[in-house]
Amino acid sequence: MKKSFTYIIILSMICFTISAQQRDTNTKQWSSGMLSWEDFQDTTNIKGVSSILKTNLGIDIEKTKEGNTKTIRPRAYAYIDRPQSRIVPSEKSDTLLRYYQATFDLLELYRRKLQNELNKGLTGIDAENEHRHYMQLYNEQCEKMAIETAKGKNQNKMREWELYIIQELRATPLSSTPLIQPRGFGYGIHIGFGAIFPIGDDLSNYFSPAWQFHLGLDFAYKRAHLLLDMAAGSTKMKQDLSITYDKGTQETTWIKGQHPSYSQFSVALGYEMIDNKHFSMMPFIGGTQTEYSRVLDRQGQDKVNIYKNDFNITAGINFDYRFSTIVSLVPSFWFGHHEMFTSSIRTRIYINYGKYDFMLKGVQLGFSVSYRGFGRLLKISQN
């Protein structure tokens, strides 16, 4: 089964490579250089069939990387379909090739116009409409040029069209990446592991450090962040501890060596004091619900959850090392917006205060290391 699956993957990769090579062979982009008769792969001597240059505008996804930032944007390109570009050998002439080159140059003009529209962050349907619009204008201009120049035979008109196209290309320079500005709203999630250490005579006398699984959500407006975090793990009793439950009417003992659960849920406000391409630092303060608990199995009776909990203050600092940022100018499939997504390694150091009863209180020093993914909506404008 594994061999068959491996063969399928290898075969798929070979097919993809062959398909990509064929696509490169079958098309020629305007940026690849001047036309030649070798670009016309369909040759015929059938009477009544004339030569034709098959041109089109395409849109693909361009990915560029600078440092730790990858930019993804739609890219328009002008190309000819070589297998569908036909030449009748008896019609070959420098005049006709010059005419076809002018039509190809005209297509590049409309490619640049289309690219400028794509740089505004069009959605899929709007991009298709603009593509259709510019192809219609191009075809109308080609038809007009064919009539006025008699497909290049009228030299004076041909020079006029060439001059017009050159002037328009100069007035419509090659498009650059648009200006990208993060909007105020952002959202993220982080997931990882950490530990919390009881400090002080009370808590540290009874509980060992608790190793935890961490999960958190992050909602931001500019540099202000609302942080929702939860963690769950297990600790170990360092000595016996008497616990009352059922409104103080019952009593049990957590015995040395047993493993109660430890959990916490916090809501905090943070502010990014440092925020750059590679690093951020965010102090935060808020409230946290912490709980030690253990399920008591009472013989012949229902199990009961015995716990000690408290809601109190938490404070700390998040340090984020940003190792990857993806700027997507391709509209979101679901909502049609554009966003910047940053991947980070988050190190968190924090402290909780806990007061479970008069004899069991103190502070807990915690840390965690997590993967953090954070998205921020983008505003796109032209340079």
C-alpha contacts under 8 A as a table, 3 or more apart, distances in Angstrom:
res1	aa1	res2	aa2	distance
1	M	4	S	5.18
1	M	5	F	6.25
2	K	5	F	5.13
2	K	6	T	6.14
3	K	6	T	5.04
3	K	7	Y	6.13
4	S	7	Y	5.08
4	S	8	I	6.24
5	F	8	I	5.11
5	F	9	I	6.38
6	T	9	I	5.18
6	T	10	I	6.24
7	Y	10	I	5.11
7	Y	11	L	6.00
8	I	11	L	5.12
8	I	12	S	6.07
9	I	12	S	5.10
9	I	13	M	6.24
10	I	13	M	5.16
10	I	14	I	6.24
11	L	14	I	5.08
11	L	15	C	6.15
12	S	15	C	5.11
12	S	16	F	6.11
13	M	16	F	5.08
13	M	17	T	6.15
14	I	17	T	5.13
14	I	18	I	6.15
15	C	18	I	5.13
15	C	19	S	6.02
16	F	19	S	5.07
16	F	20	A	6.14
17	T	20	A	5.15
17	T	21	Q	6.19
18	I	21	Q	5.10
18	I	22	Q	6.14
19	S	22	Q	5.11
19	S	23	R	6.16
20	A	23	R	5.07
20	A	24	D	6.27
21	Q	24	D	5.13
21	Q	25	T	6.21
22	Q	25	T	5.00
22	Q	26	N	5.94
23	R	26	N	5.14
23	R	27	T	6.23
24	D	27	T	5.61
24	D	28	K	7.30
25	T	28	K	7.54
26	N	81	D	6.12
26	N	82	R	5.26
26	N	83	P	6.18
27	T	79	Y	6.32
27	T	80	I	5.57
27	T	81	D	4.93
27	T	82	R	5.51
28	K	32	S	6.65
28	K	39	D	7.73
28	K	79	Y	5.29
28	K	80	I	5.40
28	K	81	D	7.01
28	K	82	R	7.09
29	Q	32	S	5.40
29	Q	33	G	7.78
29	Q	77	Y	6.86
29	Q	78	A	5.60
29	Q	79	Y	4.10
29	Q	80	I	6.56
30	W	33	G	6.09
30	W	34	M	7.51
30	W	77	Y	7.68
30	W	78	A	5.61
30	W	79	Y	5.79
30	W	104	F	7.06
30	W	105	D	7.51
30	W	108	E	6.73
34	M	101	Q	7.12
35	L	39	D	6.65
35	L	97	L	7.49
35	L	100	Y	7.95
35	L	101	Q	6.17
36	S	39	D	5.61
36	S	40	F	7.78
36	S	97	L	7.40
37	W	40	F	5.55
37	W	97	L	7.62
38	E	41	Q	6.66
39	D	82	R	5.61
39	D	85	S	7.48
40	F	43	T	7.28
40	F	53	L	7.56
40	F	82	R	5.53
40	F	83	P	6.94
40	F	84	Q	7.69
40	F	85	S	4.89
40	F	86	R	5.45
40	F	87	I	6.08
41	Q	82	R	5.57
41	Q	83	P	4.99
41	Q	84	Q	7.18
41	Q	85	S	6.25
41	Q	86	R	6.48
41	Q	87	I	7.82
42	D	82	R	7.66
42	D	83	P	5.71
42	D	84	Q	6.23
42	D	85	S	5.89
42	D	86	R	4.40
42	D	87	I	6.33
43	T	86	R	5.62
43	T	87	I	5.15
43	T	88	V	5.90
43	T	89	P	7.13
44	T	49	V	7.82
44	T	86	R	7.34
44	T	87	I	6.68
44	T	88	V	5.40
44	T	89	P	7.36
45	N	49	V	7.63
45	N	88	V	5.87
45	N	89	P	7.14
46	I	49	V	5.79
49	V	88	V	7.75
50	S	86	R	7.78
50	S	87	I	7.18
50	S	88	V	6.30
51	S	85	S	7.66
51	S	86	R	5.08
51	S	87	I	4.38
51	S	88	V	5.48
51	S	91	E	7.41
52	I	85	S	5.59
52	I	86	R	5.09
52	I	87	I	6.51
53	L	80	I	7.18
53	L	81	D	7.95
53	L	84	Q	7.63
53	L	85	S	4.65
53	L	86	R	6.50
53	L	100	Y	6.79
54	K	80	I	5.53
54	K	81	D	5.45
54	K	82	R	7.31
54	K	84	Q	5.97
54	K	85	S	5.00
55	T	78	A	7.54
55	T	79	Y	5.84
55	T	80	I	4.30
55	T	81	D	6.17
55	T	104	F	7.31
55	T	107	L	7.78
56	N	78	A	6.15
56	N	79	Y	5.70
56	N	80	I	6.25
56	N	81	D	7.67
56	N	107	L	7.69
56	N	135	M	7.64
57	L	76	A	6.81
57	L	77	Y	5.75
57	L	78	A	4.78
57	L	79	Y	6.37
57	L	107	L	7.61
57	L	111	R	6.61
57	L	131	H	7.50
57	L	135	M	7.30
58	G	76	A	5.61
58	G	77	Y	5.27
58	G	78	A	6.46
58	G	79	Y	7.44
59	I	74	P	6.48
59	I	75	R	5.49
59	I	76	A	4.44
59	I	77	Y	6.31
60	D	74	P	5.72
60	D	75	R	5.41
60	D	76	A	6.60
61	I	72	I	6.73
61	I	73	R	5.73
61	I	74	P	4.62
61	I	75	R	5.83
62	E	71	T	8.00
62	E	72	I	5.75
62	E	73	R	5.45
62	E	74	P	6.00
62	E	75	R	5.90
63	K	70	K	6.77
63	K	71	T	5.67
63	K	72	I	4.69
63	K	73	R	6.75
64	T	70	K	5.65
64	T	71	T	5.30
64	T	72	I	6.75
65	K	68	N	7.20
65	K	69	T	5.69
65	K	70	K	4.27
65	K	71	T	6.22
66	E	69	T	5.41
66	E	70	K	6.44
68	N	323	F	6.08
68	N	324	S	4.99
68	N	325	T	6.16
69	T	324	S	5.98
69	T	325	T	4.60
69	T	326	I	5.81
69	T	327	V	7.26
70	K	324	S	7.71
70	K	325	T	6.11
70	K	326	I	4.77
70	K	327	V	6.12
71	T	326	I	5.81
71	T	327	V	4.64
71	T	328	S	5.99
71	T	329	L	7.63
72	I	326	I	7.28
72	I	327	V	6.04
72	I	328	S	4.72
72	I	329	L	5.88
72	I	330	V	6.76
73	R	328	S	6.14
73	R	329	L	4.63
73	R	330	V	5.49
74	P	118	L	6.68
74	P	119	N	7.84
74	P	329	L	7.03
74	P	330	V	6.27
75	R	115	Q	6.58
75	R	118	L	7.64
76	A	111	R	6.10
76	A	112	R	7.67
76	A	114	L	6.84
76	A	115	Q	5.55
77	Y	108	E	7.77
77	Y	111	R	6.13
78	A	104	F	7.91
78	A	107	L	6.26
78	A	108	E	5.65
78	A	111	R	6.00
80	I	85	S	7.50
81	D	84	Q	5.54
81	D	85	S	6.14
82	R	85	S	5.02
83	P	86	R	7.64
87	I	91	E	7.27
87	I	92	K	7.32
88	V	91	E	5.44
88	V	92	K	6.91
89	P	92	K	5.46
91	E	96	L	7.73
92	K	96	L	6.83
92	K	97	L	7.62
93	S	96	L	5.40
93	S	97	L	6.40
94	D	97	L	5.14
94	D	98	R	5.99
95	T	98	R	5.14
95	T	99	Y	6.32
95	T	152	G	5.73
95	T	153	K	6.56
96	L	99	Y	5.00
96	L	100	Y	6.27
96	L	151	K	6.65
96	L	152	G	5.88
96	L	153	K	7.70
97	L	100	Y	5.08
97	L	101	Q	6.13
98	R	101	Q	5.09
98	R	102	A	6.35
98	R	152	G	7.08
99	Y	102	A	5.15
99	Y	103	T	6.50
99	Y	151	K	6.11
99	Y	152	G	4.94
99	Y	158	M	7.49
100	Y	103	T	5.08
100	Y	104	F	6.25
101	Q	104	F	5.00
101	Q	105	D	6.14
102	A	105	D	4.98
102	A	106	L	6.11
102	A	161	W	7.82
102	A	162	E	6.36
102	A	165	I	7.69
103	T	106	L	4.96
103	T	107	L	6.29
103	T	142	C	6.48
104	F	107	L	5.04
104	F	108	E	6.52
105	D	108	E	5.09
105	D	109	L	6.59
105	D	165	I	7.07
106	L	109	L	5.13
106	L	110	Y	6.77
106	L	138	Y	7.30
106	L	165	I	6.14
107	L	110	Y	5.27
107	L	111	R	6.19
107	L	138	Y	6.54
108	E	111	R	4.83
108	E	112	R	6.30
108	E	169	L	7.98
109	L	112	R	5.36
109	L	113	K	6.53
109	L	165	I	7.62
109	L	168	E	7.07
109	L	169	L	5.71
109	L	172	T	7.24
110	Y	113	K	4.92
110	Y	114	L	6.09
110	Y	134	Y	6.05
110	Y	135	M	7.66
110	Y	138	Y	6.89
111	R	114	L	5.03
111	R	115	Q	6.07
111	R	134	Y	7.98
112	R	115	Q	4.97
112	R	116	N	6.25
112	R	172	T	6.81
112	R	173	P	7.47
112	R	174	L	6.40
112	R	175	S	6.60
113	K	116	N	5.25
113	K	117	E	6.60
113	K	134	Y	7.90
113	K	172	T	7.40
114	L	117	E	5.13
114	L	118	L	6.28
114	L	130	E	6.73
114	L	131	H	6.64
114	L	134	Y	6.94
115	Q	118	L	4.92
115	Q	119	N	6.13
115	Q	175	S	6.74
116	N	119	N	5.12
116	N	120	K	6.89
116	N	175	S	6.39
117	E	120	K	5.44
117	E	121	G	7.56
117	E	122	L	7.11
117	E	127	A	7.87
117	E	130	E	7.56
118	L	121	G	5.58
118	L	122	L	5.59
118	L	127	A	6.67
119	N	122	L	7.47
119	N	177	T	7.22
119	N	178	P	5.95
119	N	329	L	7.77
119	N	380	I	7.73
119	N	381	S	7.80
119	N	382	Q	7.19
120	K	178	P	7.61
120	K	380	I	6.19
120	K	381	S	6.29
120	K	382	Q	7.01
121	G	329	L	6.13
121	G	330	V	7.07
121	G	331	P	6.94
121	G	338	H	7.54
121	G	380	I	6.68
122	L	126	D	5.78
122	L	127	A	5.62
122	L	331	P	7.23
123	T	126	D	5.35
123	T	127	A	6.00
123	T	330	V	7.79
123	T	331	P	5.67
123	T	336	G	6.09
124	G	127	A	5.12
124	G	128	E	6.26
124	G	331	P	7.42
125	I	128	E	5.12
125	I	129	N	6.27
126	D	129	N	5.02
126	D	130	E	6.24
127	A	130	E	5.14
127	A	131	H	6.11
128	E	131	H	4.99
128	E	132	R	6.16
129	N	132	R	5.11
129	N	133	H	6.08
130	E	133	H	4.90
130	E	134	Y	6.19
131	H	134	Y	5.46
131	H	135	M	6.17
132	R	135	M	5.20
132	R	136	Q	6.14
133	H	136	Q	5.21
133	H	137	L	6.39
134	Y	137	L	5.01
134	Y	138	Y	6.02
135	M	138	Y	4.97
135	M	139	N	6.10
136	Q	139	N	5.19
136	Q	140	E	6.22
137	L	140	E	5.15
137	L	141	Q	6.22
138	Y	141	Q	5.13
138	Y	142	C	6.10
139	N	142	C	5.01
139	N	143	E	6.14
140	E	143	E	5.20
140	E	144	K	6.27
141	Q	144	K	5.00
141	Q	145	M	6.07
142	C	145	M	5.05
142	C	146	A	6.03
143	E	146	A	5.14
143	E	147	I	6.37
144	K	147	I	5.31
144	K	148	E	6.18
145	M	148	E	5.16
145	M	149	T	5.81
145	M	150	A	7.82
145	M	151	K	7.39
145	M	161	W	7.29
146	A	149	T	5.48
146	A	150	A	5.38
146	A	151	K	4.67
146	A	152	G	7.37
147	I	150	A	5.17
147	I	151	K	6.94
148	E	151	K	7.89
148	E	154	N	7.55
148	E	157	K	6.50
149	T	152	G	4.92
149	T	153	K	5.96
149	T	154	N	4.68
149	T	155	Q	7.14
149	T	157	K	5.32
149	T	158	M	5.54
150	A	153	K	5.32
150	A	154	N	5.93
151	K	154	N	7.69
152	G	155	Q	6.47
152	G	158	M	5.74
153	K	158	M	7.69
154	N	157	K	5.60
154	N	158	M	6.08
155	Q	158	M	4.90
155	Q	159	R	6.20
156	N	159	R	5.29
156	N	160	E	6.44
157	K	160	E	4.99
157	K	161	W	6.26
158	M	161	W	5.20
158	M	162	E	6.19
159	R	162	E	5.06
159	R	163	L	6.08
160	E	163	L	5.19
160	E	164	Y	6.15
161	W	164	Y	5.00
161	W	165	I	6.13
162	E	165	I	5.17
162	E	166	I	6.16
163	L	166	I	5.19
163	L	167	Q	6.18
164	Y	167	Q	5.25
164	Y	168	E	6.20
165	I	168	E	5.11
165	I	169	L	6.11
166	I	169	L	5.15
166	I	170	R	6.24
167	Q	170	R	5.18
167	Q	171	A	6.22
168	E	171	A	4.97
168	E	172	T	6.13
169	L	172	T	5.00
169	L	173	P	6.39
170	R	173	P	5.78
176	S	383	N	7.72
177	T	383	N	7.88
178	P	380	I	6.55
178	P	381	S	5.81
178	P	382	Q	4.84
178	P	383	N	5.64
179	L	380	I	5.85
179	L	381	S	5.14
179	L	382	Q	5.71
179	L	383	N	5.72
180	I	378	L	6.55
180	I	379	K	5.91
180	I	380	I	4.94
180	I	381	S	6.61
181	Q	378	L	5.70
181	Q	379	K	5.04
181	Q	380	I	6.46
182	P	339	E	7.95
182	P	340	M	7.50
182	P	376	R	6.34
182	P	377	L	5.96
182	P	378	L	4.52
182	P	379	K	6.00
183	R	186	G	7.81
183	R	222	K	7.46
183	R	376	R	6.70
183	R	377	L	5.35
183	R	378	L	5.29
183	R	379	K	6.05
184	G	220	A	7.47
184	G	221	Y	4.86
184	G	222	K	4.41
184	G	376	R	7.60
184	G	377	L	7.52
185	F	219	F	7.64
185	F	220	A	5.63
185	F	221	Y	4.65
185	F	222	K	6.43
185	F	376	R	6.14
185	F	377	L	6.41
186	G	219	F	5.92
186	G	220	A	4.86
186	G	221	Y	6.35
186	G	222	K	7.74
186	G	374	F	7.15
186	G	375	G	5.58
186	G	376	R	4.14
186	G	377	L	6.40
187	Y	217	L	7.61
187	Y	218	D	5.46
187	Y	219	F	4.54
187	Y	220	A	6.01
187	Y	374	F	5.74
187	Y	375	G	5.46
187	Y	376	R	6.51
188	G	217	L	5.83
188	G	218	D	4.88
188	G	219	F	6.59
188	G	372	R	7.13
188	G	373	G	5.47
188	G	374	F	3.99
188	G	375	G	5.98
189	I	215	L	7.55
189	I	216	G	5.62
189	I	217	L	4.56
189	I	218	D	5.99
189	I	372	R	5.79
189	I	373	G	5.57
189	I	374	F	6.54
190	H	214	H	7.92
190	H	215	L	5.83
190	H	216	G	5.24
190	H	217	L	6.59
190	H	370	S	6.01
190	H	371	Y	5.43
190	H	372	R	4.12
190	H	373	G	6.27
191	I	213	F	7.87
191	I	214	H	5.62
191	I	215	L	4.62
191	I	216	G	6.55
191	I	370	S	5.11
191	I	371	Y	5.54
191	I	372	R	6.67
192	G	213	F	6.10
192	G	214	H	5.13
192	G	215	L	6.68
192	G	368	S	6.99
192	G	369	V	5.74
192	G	370	S	3.90
192	G	371	Y	6.19
193	F	211	W	7.59
193	F	212	Q	5.70
193	F	213	F	4.64
193	F	214	H	5.40
193	F	368	S	5.55
193	F	369	V	5.79
193	F	370	S	6.41
194	G	211	W	5.89
194	G	212	Q	5.27
194	G	213	F	6.54
194	G	214	H	6.99
194	G	366	G	7.42
194	G	367	F	5.53
194	G	368	S	3.81
194	G	369	V	6.13
195	A	209	P	6.64
195	A	210	A	5.43
195	A	211	W	4.27
195	A	212	Q	5.49
195	A	366	G	5.72
195	A	367	F	5.77
195	A	368	S	6.45
196	I	209	P	5.55
196	I	210	A	5.33
196	I	211	W	6.65
196	I	212	Q	7.75
196	I	364	Q	6.20
196	I	365	L	5.56
196	I	366	G	4.03
196	I	367	F	6.49
197	F	204	S	7.88
197	F	208	S	7.11
197	F	209	P	4.51
197	F	210	A	6.73
197	F	364	Q	5.35
197	F	365	L	5.09
197	F	366	G	6.07
198	P	203	L	5.56
198	P	204	S	4.89
198	P	207	F	6.93
198	P	208	S	7.09
198	P	209	P	6.43
198	P	362	G	7.42
198	P	363	V	6.14
198	P	364	Q	4.40
198	P	365	L	6.43
199	I	203	L	6.55
199	I	204	S	5.50
199	I	362	G	6.45
199	I	363	V	5.40
199	I	364	Q	5.60
199	I	365	L	6.93
200	G	203	L	6.31
200	G	204	S	5.81
200	G	205	N	7.99
200	G	362	G	5.78
200	G	363	V	6.82
201	D	204	S	5.65
201	D	205	N	5.74
201	D	362	G	7.69
202	D	205	N	5.53
202	D	206	Y	7.11
202	D	359	M	6.81
202	D	360	L	5.26
202	D	361	K	5.76
202	D	362	G	6.31
203	L	206	Y	5.58
203	L	207	F	5.96
203	L	360	L	6.01
203	L	361	K	6.05
203	L	362	G	6.00
203	L	363	V	7.75
204	S	207	F	5.38
204	S	208	S	6.60
205	N	238	K	6.59
205	N	239	Q	7.33
206	Y	237	M	5.60
206	Y	238	K	4.87
206	Y	239	Q	5.51
206	Y	240	D	7.45
206	Y	241	L	7.20
207	F	235	T	6.43
207	F	236	K	5.80
207	F	237	M	5.06
207	F	238	K	5.66
208	S	235	T	5.71
208	S	236	K	5.28
208	S	237	M	6.49
208	S	238	K	6.47
209	P	235	T	5.99
209	P	236	K	7.59
210	A	233	G	6.00
210	A	234	S	5.21
210	A	235	T	4.41
210	A	236	K	7.65
210	A	262	Y	6.80
211	W	233	G	5.36
211	W	234	S	6.10
211	W	235	T	7.13
212	Q	231	A	5.93
212	Q	232	A	5.07
212	Q	233	G	4.05
212	Q	234	S	6.98
213	F	231	A	5.45
213	F	232	A	5.49
213	F	233	G	6.26
214	H	229	D	7.38
214	H	230	M	5.97
214	H	231	A	4.46
214	H	232	A	6.91
214	H	368	S	7.51
214	H	370	S	7.68
215	L	229	D	5.94
215	L	230	M	5.52
215	L	231	A	6.38
216	G	227	L	7.19
216	G	228	L	5.49
216	G	229	D	4.15
216	G	230	M	6.16
217	L	227	L	6.03
217	L	228	L	5.12
217	L	229	D	6.42
218	D	225	H	6.54
218	D	226	L	5.81
218	D	227	L	4.85
218	D	228	L	6.40
219	F	225	H	5.64
219	F	226	L	5.16
219	F	227	L	6.70
220	A	223	R	6.79
220	A	224	A	5.64
220	A	225	H	4.27
220	A	226	L	6.18
221	Y	224	A	5.41
221	Y	225	H	6.47
223	R	271	Y	5.58
223	R	272	E	5.29
223	R	273	M	7.92
224	A	269	L	7.28
224	A	270	G	5.91
224	A	271	Y	4.73
224	A	272	E	6.80
225	H	269	L	5.72
225	H	270	G	4.95
225	H	271	Y	6.07
225	H	272	E	7.98
226	L	267	V	7.40
226	L	268	A	6.06
226	L	269	L	4.93
226	L	270	G	6.47
227	L	266	S	7.86
227	L	267	V	5.78
227	L	268	A	5.15
227	L	269	L	6.08
227	L	270	G	7.08
228	L	265	F	7.60
228	L	266	S	5.93
228	L	267	V	4.90
228	L	268	A	6.74
229	D	265	F	5.70
229	D	266	S	5.25
229	D	267	V	6.65
230	M	263	S	7.48
230	M	264	Q	5.60
230	M	265	F	4.32
230	M	266	S	6.38
231	A	263	S	5.53
231	A	264	Q	5.33
231	A	265	F	6.59
232	A	261	S	7.42
232	A	262	Y	5.87
232	A	263	S	4.26
232	A	264	Q	6.58
233	G	261	S	5.87
233	G	262	Y	5.30
233	G	263	S	6.26
234	S	259	H	6.27
234	S	260	P	6.02
234	S	261	S	4.39
234	S	262	Y	5.35
235	T	259	H	5.44
235	T	260	P	5.73
235	T	261	S	6.10
235	T	262	Y	6.43
236	K	256	K	7.69
236	K	257	G	5.90
236	K	258	Q	5.75
236	K	259	H	4.50
236	K	260	P	6.45
237	M	240	D	7.01
237	M	254	W	7.28
237	M	255	I	6.71
237	M	256	K	4.79
237	M	257	G	5.10
237	M	258	Q	5.53
237	M	259	H	6.34
237	M	260	P	7.46
238	K	256	K	5.30
238	K	257	G	6.42
239	Q	255	I	6.56
239	Q	256	K	4.33
239	Q	257	G	7.46
240	D	253	T	6.53
240	D	254	W	5.60
240	D	255	I	4.48
240	D	256	K	4.90
241	L	253	T	5.48
241	L	254	W	5.13
241	L	255	I	6.58
241	L	256	K	7.94
242	S	251	E	6.98
242	S	252	T	5.88
242	S	253	T	4.38
242	S	254	W	6.35
243	I	251	E	5.59
243	I	252	T	5.31
243	I	253	T	5.72
243	I	254	W	7.15
243	I	306	I	7.88
244	T	247	K	7.62
244	T	248	G	5.18
244	T	249	T	7.10
244	T	250	Q	5.53
244	T	251	E	4.22
244	T	252	T	6.35
245	Y	248	G	5.04
245	Y	249	T	6.48
245	Y	250	Q	5.24
245	Y	251	E	6.06
245	Y	252	T	7.97
245	Y	306	I	6.58
246	D	249	T	5.59
246	D	250	Q	5.81
247	K	250	Q	7.62
248	G	251	E	7.31
254	W	258	Q	6.81
255	I	258	Q	5.76
259	H	294	R	7.81
260	P	292	Y	6.38
260	P	293	S	5.47
260	P	294	R	4.88
261	S	291	E	7.96
261	S	292	Y	5.67
261	S	293	S	5.23
261	S	294	R	6.14
262	Y	290	T	7.44
262	Y	291	E	5.68
262	Y	292	Y	4.70
262	Y	293	S	6.54
263	S	290	T	5.77
263	S	291	E	5.38
263	S	292	Y	6.82
264	Q	288	T	6.59
264	Q	289	Q	5.36
264	Q	290	T	4.25
264	Q	291	E	6.33
265	F	288	T	5.53
265	F	289	Q	5.17
265	F	290	T	6.64
266	S	286	G	7.12
266	S	287	G	5.62
266	S	288	T	3.99
266	S	289	Q	6.18
266	S	314	T	7.67
267	V	286	G	5.69
267	V	287	G	5.60
267	V	288	T	6.41
268	A	284	F	6.24
268	A	285	I	5.26
268	A	286	G	3.87
268	A	287	G	6.28
268	A	314	T	7.89
269	L	284	F	5.41
269	L	285	I	5.72
269	L	286	G	6.15
270	G	282	M	5.95
270	G	283	P	5.57
270	G	284	F	3.99
270	G	285	I	6.66
271	Y	282	M	5.27
271	Y	283	P	6.02
271	Y	284	F	6.62
272	E	275	D	6.10
272	E	280	S	6.58
272	E	281	M	5.62
272	E	282	M	4.26
272	E	283	P	7.00
273	M	280	S	7.46
273	M	281	M	5.86
273	M	282	M	5.88
273	M	283	P	7.53
274	I	279	F	7.31
274	I	280	S	4.89
274	I	281	M	5.01
274	I	282	M	7.14
275	D	279	F	6.25
275	D	280	S	4.48
275	D	281	M	6.83
276	N	279	F	5.53
276	N	280	S	6.26
277	K	322	R	7.05
278	H	321	Y	5.94
278	H	322	R	4.72
278	H	323	F	6.70
279	F	319	F	7.45
279	F	320	D	5.58
279	F	321	Y	4.87
279	F	322	R	5.68
280	S	318	N	7.96
280	S	319	F	5.94
280	S	320	D	5.18
280	S	321	Y	6.93
280	S	322	R	7.93
281	M	317	I	6.96
281	M	318	N	5.73
281	M	319	F	4.79
281	M	320	D	6.50
282	M	317	I	5.49
282	M	318	N	4.98
282	M	319	F	6.59
283	P	315	A	7.66
283	P	316	G	5.78
283	P	317	I	4.16
283	P	318	N	6.26
284	F	315	A	5.62
284	F	316	G	5.52
284	F	317	I	6.01
284	F	318	N	7.83
285	I	313	I	7.57
285	I	314	T	5.81
285	I	315	A	4.23
285	I	316	G	6.60
286	G	313	I	5.97
286	G	314	T	5.40
286	G	315	A	6.36
287	G	311	F	6.83
287	G	312	N	5.50
287	G	313	I	4.62
287	G	314	T	5.42
288	T	311	F	5.52
288	T	312	N	5.51
288	T	313	I	6.02
288	T	314	T	5.94
288	T	352	N	7.42
289	Q	309	N	7.10
289	Q	310	D	5.73
289	Q	311	F	4.34
289	Q	312	N	6.62
290	T	309	N	5.54
290	T	310	D	5.57
290	T	311	F	6.44
290	T	354	G	7.43
291	E	307	Y	6.71
291	E	308	K	5.64
291	E	309	N	4.09
291	E	310	D	6.57
292	Y	307	Y	5.50
292	Y	308	K	5.29
292	Y	309	N	6.31
293	S	305	N	6.76
293	S	306	I	5.49
293	S	307	Y	3.98
293	S	308	K	6.36
294	R	305	N	5.81
294	R	306	I	5.34
294	R	307	Y	6.34
295	V	303	K	6.67
295	V	304	V	5.68
295	V	305	N	4.34
295	V	306	I	5.92
296	L	303	K	5.68
296	L	304	V	5.28
296	L	305	N	6.03
296	L	306	I	6.57
297	D	301	Q	7.81
297	D	302	D	7.28
297	D	303	K	4.79
297	D	304	V	6.83
298	R	301	Q	5.31
298	R	302	D	6.48
298	R	303	K	5.86
298	R	304	V	7.70
299	Q	302	D	7.94
308	K	356	Y	6.03
309	N	356	Y	5.98
310	D	354	G	6.21
310	D	355	K	6.18
310	D	356	Y	5.82
311	F	354	G	7.42
312	N	352	N	7.33
312	N	353	Y	5.98
312	N	354	G	6.26
312	N	355	K	7.85
313	I	352	N	5.96
313	I	353	Y	5.70
314	T	350	Y	7.03
314	T	351	I	5.68
314	T	352	N	4.47
314	T	353	Y	6.58
315	A	350	Y	5.52
315	A	351	I	5.61
315	A	352	N	6.83
316	G	348	R	7.23
316	G	349	I	5.50
316	G	350	Y	3.80
316	G	351	I	6.16
317	I	348	R	5.89
317	I	349	I	5.57
317	I	350	Y	6.37
318	N	346	R	6.60
318	N	347	T	5.89
318	N	348	R	4.54
318	N	349	I	6.66
319	F	346	R	5.62
319	F	347	T	5.13
319	F	348	R	6.23
320	D	344	S	5.84
320	D	345	I	5.61
320	D	346	R	4.43
320	D	347	T	6.38
321	Y	344	S	5.25
321	Y	345	I	5.21
321	Y	346	R	6.48
322	R	325	T	7.51
322	R	342	T	6.79
322	R	343	S	5.91
322	R	344	S	4.23
322	R	345	I	6.62
323	F	342	T	7.87
323	F	343	S	6.17
323	F	344	S	5.71
323	F	345	I	7.63
324	S	342	T	5.77
324	S	343	S	5.19
324	S	344	S	7.05
325	T	340	M	6.92
325	T	341	F	5.65
325	T	342	T	4.29
325	T	343	S	6.28
326	I	340	M	5.66
326	I	341	F	5.18
326	I	342	T	6.38
327	V	339	E	6.42
327	V	340	M	4.46
327	V	341	F	6.54
328	S	331	P	7.47
328	S	338	H	6.09
328	S	339	E	5.83
328	S	340	M	6.16
329	L	338	H	5.70
329	L	339	E	7.40
330	V	338	H	6.54
331	P	335	F	7.83
331	P	336	G	4.66
331	P	337	H	5.21
331	P	338	H	5.19
332	S	335	F	5.61
332	S	336	G	4.42
332	S	337	H	5.23
332	S	338	H	6.14
333	F	336	G	5.89
337	H	377	L	7.15
337	H	378	L	7.80
338	H	377	L	5.90
338	H	378	L	5.46
338	H	379	K	7.71
339	E	375	G	6.33
339	E	376	R	5.43
339	E	377	L	4.25
339	E	378	L	4.98
340	M	375	G	5.50
340	M	376	R	5.27
340	M	377	L	6.35
340	M	378	L	6.61
341	F	373	G	6.93
341	F	374	F	5.58
341	F	375	G	4.29
341	F	376	R	6.54
342	T	373	G	5.78
342	T	374	F	5.23
342	T	375	G	6.34
343	S	371	Y	7.31
343	S	372	R	5.78
343	S	373	G	4.74
343	S	374	F	6.61
344	S	371	Y	5.96
344	S	372	R	5.06
344	S	373	G	6.48
345	I	369	V	7.05
345	I	370	S	5.82
345	I	371	Y	4.93
345	I	372	R	6.06
346	R	368	S	7.89
346	R	369	V	5.65
346	R	370	S	5.10
346	R	371	Y	6.12
346	R	372	R	6.26
347	T	367	F	7.22
347	T	368	S	5.78
347	T	369	V	4.67
347	T	370	S	6.61
348	R	366	G	7.96
348	R	367	F	5.28
348	R	368	S	5.20
348	R	369	V	6.53
349	I	365	L	7.70
349	I	366	G	5.86
349	I	367	F	4.49
349	I	368	S	6.89
350	Y	365	L	6.07
350	Y	366	G	5.22
350	Y	367	F	6.26
351	I	363	V	6.82
351	I	364	Q	5.58
351	I	365	L	4.57
351	I	366	G	5.92
352	N	363	V	5.55
352	N	364	Q	5.08
352	N	365	L	6.59
352	N	366	G	7.86
353	Y	361	K	7.90
353	Y	362	G	6.05
353	Y	363	V	4.42
353	Y	364	Q	6.38
354	G	361	K	5.47
354	G	362	G	5.52
354	G	363	V	5.84
354	G	364	Q	7.48
355	K	358	F	7.22
355	K	360	L	6.35
355	K	361	K	4.22
355	K	362	G	6.50
356	Y	359	M	7.86
356	Y	360	L	5.45
356	Y	361	K	5.76
357	D	360	L	5.12
357	D	361	K	6.53
358	F	361	K	6.78
